[in-house]
């Protein structure tokens, strides 16, 4: 049981479009992976406590 990774930090400078896209994609992967993992843990815990 661990917390999800932090969101991707956006640099305090001009960020070109390609880099914005890459940062957004990385953030979505982190968020999606963590949500799916947490959902799976919830389902397992519910199944084991029945």
N, C-alpha and C positions, 0 to 999 in steps of 0.2 A: 504494500500500500504506500505509494509515493505520489507526490504532487506531480502535475503535468509540468512540462518544461515551460519556461517563460516565453512570452511572445518575442518575436524578432525585433531587435532595436533598430530604429531607423537613424542613420547618422545625421548629425547636425551640420549638414552641408547640402549643396545641390546634389540631388540623386538622379542620375540619368534614367530614362524610361526603362531600359533593359534591366538595370539594377533594381529598380522598383518592382518590376515583374518577378525577378528572381527572389527578392526578399518576401514578396507576397506569397509566392509559391512555397517557399520554405516554411513560412508561418502557417499556411493552410495544412501542410503535411504534418507539422508538429501538432497542431490543434486536432486534426482529424484522427491521427493515430492515437492520441491520448483519449479522445472521446470514445473511440471504438474499444480501446482496452478497458476503460472504466465501465463501459456498458457491459462488456463480457464479464468483468469481475462482479458486477451487480447481479447478473443472471446466475452466475455460479454460486454466489452467496445465498441468493434466494432459493436455489435448488437444494443446497446443502442444509438449509434451515427448515425445510418442509418436514 
